[in-house]
Amino acid sequence: MAKPQAAVRREPEPRREQVLRVAEALFARAGYRGVGLREIAAQVGIRAPSLFKHFKSKEALYNAVLITIFGRLNDVAAGLAGDAPFASRLEQFISGYIDLVADDPHVVPLLLRELMDRSDVVDAQTRGTGAAIYRRIDAFLDAGQRAGEFRPVDRFRFQIALTGAILYHPLAARSYQAALLEQVAPPDRNAWKRTVLDLARGTLLLHPTADASKPKGAARKSLTR
């Protein structure tokens, strides 16, 4: 008779990471000014003064939440500097960006709130971390244009359009579903990726049919992973 397997013991979540996770959800829901440290501490299960062991202020905690999100997006954007064909790198970036947004429902409200409000509590380090992502994308677009792979589009405007297409999609999907279908469900991630990628390809690629290093079917299949 086989012996029952011992239960896997999980290490407790580090307190700082727990605070960040709870704060991200609350800031996404109500914004910086709509959340108090007492509320964050209560959901973590500690007293408010204990938060200062990990973050010196509410502003520091908010900036840490944003930097964490920017760090994950920067990891996605890192692949833009690789050696793969430009169109392949574009596909992987868009796919990874959408996966990041779809897997964490707090990313869209936090980023959109910051883009719209330009909160005065965001410090220079956080703004610099976010700006570095845009510079990385711009360098990729510039390299593609100089290589004769991308059209000479306004790179700044293209980034604005791409950011809007990715971040606004889940919000618009819910509104359209409610109005037209009278039901709301999570957006179809595969269709979301195909739509954004088709828009980006049509805008950027000088040779959209000859670009792909793999057949159209394979390229489409990679989007549905």
MOUR-V414188 format. One record per residue. PSI is psi in degrees with one decimal (none if undefined). D_FIRST is the distance of its C-alpha to the first C-alpha in Angstrom with 2 decimals. Layout:
psi=PSI d_first=D_FIRST
psi=PSI d_first=D_FIRST
//
This chain:
psi=125.8 d_first=0.00
psi=139.4 d_first=3.78
psi=138.9 d_first=6.41
psi=139.8 d_first=9.15
psi=139.7 d_first=12.13
psi=143.2 d_first=15.12
psi=137.4 d_first=18.07
psi=125.2 d_first=20.76
psi=122.9 d_first=23.77
psi=134.9 d_first=26.96
psi=139.8 d_first=30.18
psi=145.8 d_first=32.90
psi=131.2 d_first=35.59
psi=141.0 d_first=38.64
psi=-40.2 d_first=41.33
psi=-42.2 d_first=43.96
psi=-35.2 d_first=41.84
psi=-43.5 d_first=41.06
psi=-44.5 d_first=44.80
psi=-42.7 d_first=45.61
psi=-45.1 d_first=43.13
psi=-44.2 d_first=44.48
psi=-39.5 d_first=48.08
psi=-45.5 d_first=47.73
psi=-41.5 d_first=46.70
psi=-41.4 d_first=49.49
psi=-35.7 d_first=52.18
psi=-35.7 d_first=51.29
psi=-41.8 d_first=51.73
psi=-3.1 d_first=54.89
psi=172.2 d_first=56.39
psi=-48.8 d_first=57.38
psi=-13.0 d_first=59.85
psi=2.0 d_first=57.72
psi=135.2 d_first=55.00
psi=159.1 d_first=55.39
psi=-32.4 d_first=53.55
psi=-39.9 d_first=52.70
psi=-42.6 d_first=50.89
psi=-48.7 d_first=48.91
psi=-41.2 d_first=48.04
psi=-40.9 d_first=47.04
psi=-28.1 d_first=44.55
psi=-29.1 d_first=43.11
psi=28.3 d_first=42.93
psi=173.7 d_first=45.50
psi=150.8 d_first=49.19
psi=-43.2 d_first=51.74
psi=-24.8 d_first=53.14
psi=-21.6 d_first=49.72
psi=-30.1 d_first=50.11
psi=-7.1 d_first=52.91
psi=-22.9 d_first=50.52
psi=-31.4 d_first=49.37
psi=133.7 d_first=52.40
psi=-17.6 d_first=55.99
psi=170.3 d_first=57.06
psi=-38.4 d_first=56.22
psi=-43.2 d_first=58.05
psi=-38.6 d_first=55.90
psi=-42.9 d_first=52.73
psi=-43.3 d_first=54.11
psi=-36.1 d_first=55.07
psi=-37.5 d_first=51.63
psi=-47.9 d_first=50.09
psi=-41.5 d_first=52.51
psi=-35.6 d_first=52.05
psi=-44.2 d_first=48.27
psi=-44.5 d_first=48.88
psi=-35.3 d_first=51.60
psi=-40.1 d_first=49.29
psi=-39.1 d_first=46.73
psi=-36.0 d_first=49.59
psi=-35.4 d_first=51.04
psi=-39.3 d_first=47.78
psi=-42.7 d_first=48.10
psi=-16.9 d_first=51.76
psi=-31.4 d_first=51.10
psi=-14.7 d_first=50.27
psi=-19.8 d_first=53.88
psi=9.5 d_first=55.01
psi=-168.2 d_first=53.00
psi=-1.1 d_first=54.33
psi=163.1 d_first=53.08
psi=149.3 d_first=55.75
psi=-42.9 d_first=57.28
psi=-36.1 d_first=56.10
psi=-41.6 d_first=52.48
psi=-37.7 d_first=52.67
psi=-44.8 d_first=54.27
psi=-46.3 d_first=51.47
psi=-37.2 d_first=48.73
psi=-48.6 d_first=50.61
psi=-42.8 d_first=51.15
psi=-44.7 d_first=47.57
psi=-37.9 d_first=46.27
psi=-45.4 d_first=48.83
psi=-38.5 d_first=47.85
psi=-43.2 d_first=44.13
psi=-46.9 d_first=44.99
psi=-41.6 d_first=47.08
psi=-33.1 d_first=44.66
psi=-23.0 d_first=41.59
psi=101.4 d_first=43.47
psi=-7.8 d_first=45.65
psi=-16.6 d_first=47.58
psi=-47.6 d_first=49.14
psi=-53.6 d_first=51.68
psi=-35.4 d_first=53.18
psi=-47.2 d_first=53.38
psi=-42.4 d_first=55.04
psi=-40.1 d_first=57.33
psi=-40.0 d_first=58.38
psi=-38.8 d_first=59.20
psi=-37.0 d_first=61.06
psi=-43.0 d_first=63.11
psi=-26.9 d_first=63.71
psi=60.6 d_first=63.96
psi=137.3 d_first=62.98
psi=-2.3 d_first=65.15
psi=-5.9 d_first=62.21
psi=125.3 d_first=60.72
psi=174.5 d_first=61.67
psi=-36.4 d_first=62.96
psi=-43.5 d_first=59.69
psi=-44.2 d_first=57.81
psi=-39.0 d_first=60.60
psi=-36.7 d_first=60.66
psi=-41.9 d_first=56.93
psi=-41.5 d_first=57.39
psi=-31.4 d_first=60.56
psi=-32.8 d_first=58.85
psi=-45.8 d_first=56.63
psi=-37.2 d_first=59.73
psi=-36.7 d_first=61.41
psi=-42.9 d_first=58.46
psi=-41.8 d_first=58.62
psi=-39.6 d_first=62.40
psi=-38.1 d_first=62.20
psi=-45.7 d_first=59.94
psi=-41.8 d_first=62.39
psi=-42.9 d_first=65.33
psi=-39.7 d_first=63.80
psi=-36.2 d_first=63.13
psi=-43.3 d_first=66.73
psi=-27.9 d_first=68.16
psi=-4.7 d_first=66.07
psi=18.1 d_first=67.55
psi=-31.1 d_first=64.21
psi=148.3 d_first=64.82
psi=156.0 d_first=67.85
psi=57.3 d_first=70.19
psi=163.5 d_first=68.96
psi=110.5 d_first=69.48
psi=-36.1 d_first=66.29
psi=-47.2 d_first=66.58
psi=-35.7 d_first=66.96
psi=-41.7 d_first=64.10
psi=-38.9 d_first=61.74
psi=-47.2 d_first=62.92
psi=-40.8 d_first=62.30
psi=-43.9 d_first=58.85
psi=-44.2 d_first=57.78
psi=-42.1 d_first=59.09
psi=-36.0 d_first=57.40
psi=-49.8 d_first=53.98
psi=-35.0 d_first=54.24
psi=-20.0 d_first=56.23
psi=-52.3 d_first=54.17
psi=-31.2 d_first=51.46
psi=-45.9 d_first=54.18
psi=-36.8 d_first=56.35
psi=-42.4 d_first=53.45
psi=-41.7 d_first=52.78
psi=-44.5 d_first=56.49
psi=-39.2 d_first=56.96
psi=-44.8 d_first=53.88
psi=-39.0 d_first=55.12
psi=-40.4 d_first=58.64
psi=-32.7 d_first=57.99
psi=-10.6 d_first=54.61
psi=29.3 d_first=54.47
psi=151.6 d_first=50.91
psi=129.7 d_first=49.47
psi=161.8 d_first=46.40
psi=144.4 d_first=45.38
psi=148.2 d_first=47.56
psi=107.6 d_first=46.36
psi=-39.4 d_first=45.50
psi=-43.5 d_first=46.00
psi=-36.7 d_first=49.37
psi=-48.0 d_first=50.29
psi=-44.9 d_first=49.73
psi=-42.1 d_first=51.63
psi=-49.3 d_first=54.52
psi=-41.5 d_first=54.98
psi=-39.6 d_first=54.60
psi=-40.7 d_first=57.11
psi=-44.5 d_first=59.55
psi=-43.8 d_first=59.14
psi=-46.7 d_first=59.49
psi=-31.3 d_first=62.56
psi=-39.0 d_first=64.15
psi=-46.5 d_first=63.37
psi=129.3 d_first=62.89
psi=-29.2 d_first=66.03
psi=69.2 d_first=64.21
psi=-30.8 d_first=61.40
psi=-34.7 d_first=60.85
psi=-10.6 d_first=61.13
psi=-47.2 d_first=59.22
psi=135.1 d_first=55.65
psi=2.2 d_first=54.10
psi=162.1 d_first=51.79
psi=159.1 d_first=52.49
psi=-40.3 d_first=52.90
psi=-40.3 d_first=49.75
psi=-39.2 d_first=47.69
psi=-42.6 d_first=49.42
psi=-38.3 d_first=48.72
psi=-37.2 d_first=45.08
psi=-24.8 d_first=44.68
psi=-15.9 d_first=45.93
psi=13.4 d_first=43.22
psi=none d_first=40.30
//
